[in-house]
Amino acid sequence: MELMTPPTQRDTPRPSGERRGLVIVHTGPGKGKSTAAFGLALRAHGRGKAVKIYQFMKVPTARFGEHRVFSQLGIPIEGLGDGFSWKSRDLAHSAQLALDGWVKAEATIAAGEHFMVVLDEIMYPLRYGWVPLARVLDCLRRRPAGVTVVLTGRHAPEELIELADTVTEMTLIKHHFQAGVPAQRGIED
């Protein structure tokens, strides 16, 4: 490791614009996309801001770690799907659940009552064509000025990346799955 000297002056320009709602995308093949979105949700909730989380691939009855803690904290989190496509018994039903879920999320965003709306794993239904990209982009463009929307999932469409204010790509460098270590509660759930 090469040591570096701490900076003594700011190396980025001081922002001069107004505060407003943002479109934030967490994408890429690495771990941490949902975790980063949940961190933002916790940060906003900690400041007394209204937050709503929609999970496009989780079932409504899911009780993963995030569901348990968000329930304790009073942050609404809602599963909209029936699991990942390779677990689905009926892809047409999965597609309908995703579209129905989008209708809920779209209404929440448009209502403007939440400071932040998280659309966790929305990239899957976008990429599968279950939720029309044009409709999502239109909703994001027309959202009330103070609403921040955080979208997660692999393979974010270029049109969404272009529209977003902040895009972070999680890069896979090393993963325990590669060594044969299975998913672990409290880390992957």
C-alpha positions in Angstrom: 0.0 0.0 0.0 1.3 3.4 -0.9 0.7 6.1 1.7 -0.6 9.5 0.7 -0.5 12.9 2.3 -3.9 14.1 3.5 -5.2 17.1 1.5 -5.1 20.5 3.2 -7.5 22.1 0.7 -10.8 21.1 -0.8 -10.1 19.4 -4.2 -13.7 19.7 -5.5 -15.7 22.8 -6.3 -18.3 24.0 -3.8 -21.8 23.3 -5.2 -23.7 26.4 -6.0 -27.1 24.9 -7.1 -30.3 24.4 -5.1 -31.1 21.2 -3.2 -33.7 19.1 -5.0 -34.8 15.5 -5.3 -32.4 13.2 -7.1 -32.4 10.1 -9.3 -29.8 7.7 -7.9 -28.9 4.4 -9.6 -26.8 1.6 -8.1 -25.9 -0.9 -10.7 -23.2 -3.4 -11.7 -22.2 -7.0 -11.1 -20.8 -6.4 -7.6 -22.4 -6.7 -4.2 -23.8 -3.8 -2.3 -26.5 -2.2 -4.6 -29.5 -2.8 -2.3 -27.3 -2.3 0.8 -26.3 1.1 -0.5 -29.9 2.0 -1.2 -31.0 0.8 2.2 -28.2 3.0 3.8 -29.7 6.0 2.0 -33.1 5.1 3.3 -31.9 4.8 6.8 -30.0 8.1 6.5 -33.2 9.9 5.3 -35.4 8.2 7.9 -32.9 9.3 10.6 -33.5 12.9 9.5 -37.2 12.5 9.9 -37.9 12.2 6.2 -40.7 9.9 4.8 -39.3 6.9 3.0 -41.0 4.0 1.1 -39.1 0.9 -0.2 -40.4 -1.3 -3.0 -38.7 -4.6 -3.7 -39.5 -5.9 -7.2 -38.2 -9.4 -6.8 -39.2 -10.2 -3.2 -42.5 -11.7 -2.2 -44.9 -9.6 -0.1 -44.5 -12.0 2.8 -40.7 -11.8 2.8 -39.1 -11.5 6.3 -35.4 -11.0 5.4 -33.2 -9.0 7.7 -34.0 -5.7 6.1 -37.7 -6.3 6.5 -37.4 -7.0 10.1 -35.3 -3.9 10.9 -37.3 -1.6 8.7 -40.5 -2.8 10.4 -39.0 -2.1 13.8 -38.0 1.4 12.6 -41.4 2.2 11.0 -40.0 2.3 7.4 -42.5 0.8 5.0 -41.0 -1.9 2.8 -43.1 -3.9 0.3 -42.3 -7.0 -1.7 -43.9 -6.8 -5.2 -42.8 -10.0 -6.8 -42.7 -13.7 -6.5 -38.9 -14.2 -6.4 -36.3 -14.3 -9.1 -37.3 -15.6 -12.5 -35.5 -18.9 -12.3 -37.7 -19.7 -9.3 -40.9 -18.6 -10.9 -43.5 -21.2 -11.9 -45.4 -18.8 -14.1 -43.4 -16.0 -15.9 -46.6 -14.4 -17.1 -47.8 -14.1 -13.5 -44.3 -12.7 -12.5 -44.6 -10.1 -15.2 -48.0 -9.0 -14.1 -46.9 -8.7 -10.5 -44.0 -6.5 -11.6 -46.3 -4.3 -13.7 -48.9 -4.1 -10.8 -46.0 -3.2 -8.5 -44.8 -0.5 -10.8 -48.3 1.0 -10.8 -48.0 1.3 -6.9 -44.5 2.7 -7.1 -45.4 5.2 -9.8 -48.4 6.5 -7.7 -46.2 6.8 -4.6 -43.6 8.8 -6.6 -46.2 11.1 -8.2 -48.0 11.8 -4.9 -44.9 13.5 -3.6 -45.5 12.5 0.0 -42.2 10.7 0.4 -38.8 12.3 0.4 -37.3 9.1 -0.9 -38.7 6.1 -2.8 -36.4 3.1 -3.3 -37.1 0.8 -6.3 -35.0 -2.2 -5.3 -34.1 -4.7 -8.1 -36.2 -2.8 -10.6 -33.6 -3.5 -13.3 -34.8 -7.1 -13.7 -38.4 -6.2 -14.7 -37.1 -3.4 -16.9 -34.7 -5.7 -18.7 -37.3 -8.5 -19.0 -39.8 -6.0 -20.6 -42.2 -6.5 -17.7 -42.2 -2.8 -16.8 -41.9 -0.3 -19.8 -38.7 1.7 -19.6 -40.4 4.7 -21.2 -43.0 4.8 -18.5 -40.4 4.7 -15.7 -38.3 7.5 -17.4 -41.5 9.6 -17.8 -42.4 9.1 -14.1 -38.8 10.1 -13.1 -38.9 13.2 -15.2 -42.3 14.3 -14.0 -41.8 13.5 -10.3 -42.3 16.3 -7.8 -39.2 18.4 -7.3 -38.4 17.2 -3.7 -38.7 13.4 -4.4 -35.5 11.3 -4.6 -35.8 8.0 -6.3 -33.2 5.3 -5.8 -33.1 2.4 -8.4 -31.1 -0.7 -8.0 -30.1 -3.8 -10.0 -27.7 -5.1 -12.5 -27.6 -3.9 -16.1 -29.2 -0.5 -15.7 -30.4 0.7 -19.2 -28.3 3.5 -20.8 -31.4 5.7 -20.9 -31.8 5.5 -17.2 -28.1 6.1 -16.6 -28.3 9.2 -18.8 -31.3 10.6 -16.9 -29.9 9.9 -13.4 -28.1 12.5 -11.3 -25.9 9.9 -9.6 -24.9 6.5 -10.9 -22.6 4.1 -9.0 -21.5 0.9 -10.6 -20.6 -1.9 -8.1 -17.6 -3.8 -9.5 -17.1 -7.4 -8.6 -13.5 -8.0 -7.6 -13.9 -11.1 -5.5 -16.9 -13.0 -4.2 -17.2 -15.8 -1.6 -19.5 -17.7 -4.0 -16.4 -18.2 -6.3 -14.8 -20.2 -3.4 -18.0 -22.3 -2.9 -19.2 -20.5 0.2 -23.0 -20.3 0.1 -25.2 -17.3 0.8 -25.4 -16.3 4.5 -28.2 -14.9 6.5 -27.4 -11.3 7.6 -25.2 -10.8 4.5 -27.2 -11.9 1.4 -30.7 -11.5 2.8 
